[in-house]
Amino acid sequence: MKNSFTTSFWQKPLVSQVRCITLSNIYFSVSFLFFLCELG
């Protein structure tokens, strides 16, 4: 059961995973910059 789940997970397109991670990092960076501006 676990092996089939892992296999199906790794069969997803790698590009979409990288894109999602990149968008998350950009969103976090922008939020952090706004947080620093609020403190300043």
Secondary structure, 3 states (H helix, E strand, C coil): CHHHHHHHHHCCCHHHHHHHHHHHHHHHHHHHHHHHHHHC
